[in-house]
Amino acid sequence: MTDQPSTPLPEPIAAWIARPRADRLLRLGQTSTDLAAAIASSSVGALVTPSAAERWGAVHVIGHFRDVEELALDRFRMMYRMDDPTLPGAGTPDDPVAWGLIEDGASLWDPDRLAEDRQYGRDDPYRSAEAFRRNSAMTRMTSPMVTVIVKRTSSKDSRMFLERSPRI
């Protein structure tokens, strides 16, 4: 792709994107299993309680994983159904309010807003981890779909999102 981002990507993201797609898919396929193993011996109380230095406990992070995978899957499905896919939220739309991306002065996808709106602190961390597993499996299955979307899209921001997406 010839379009370059206006700001460089953070090094860990750039390194991830540089890895072959097959390696990324293999690693992503293991993430939900690793997560389940990491929390298996922890009590719900330990997973819900943030550390003294953090606002989020493990349950918040797990809920965020679940919701980001759900959002990615919804975006892929939406773009797949469009003749010339345009991805809301990619880059900076000319009018984010008109796109419905800003409400009450805040981004609808702000992690802290999602945590509050979706009440991550009340989630069952084991059920959220299972939902993350289901969502991430579905997102990985969209990989062939993404190739079709990239070929059909003329939106620079949409192409950049798809070509950089760590999910594919």
Number of C-alpha atoms within 10 A of each C-alpha: 7 6 9 9 10 7 6 9 12 8 9 9 13 13 10 15 18 12 11 10 15 10 11 16 17 11 11 18 16 12 15 23 13 12 16 16 11 10 17 11 8 10 10 16 11 13 21 20 16 16 12 8 6 8 10 18 18 19 27 28 20 25 25 20 20 21 21 17 22 19 15 18 21 13 16 20 16 13 23 20 10 12 11 16 21 19 20 16 18 15 14 9 14 8 10 14 14 9 11 12 16 15 10 7 8 11 16 16 15 10 15 15 13 17 20 11 10 15 12 23 20 12 16 15 24 17 12 21 22 17 20 25 22 15 22 25 16 15 20 18 14 18 15 10 14 20 14 12 23 20 11 16 20 14 14 16 20 22 23 18 15 19 16 16 14 17 20 21
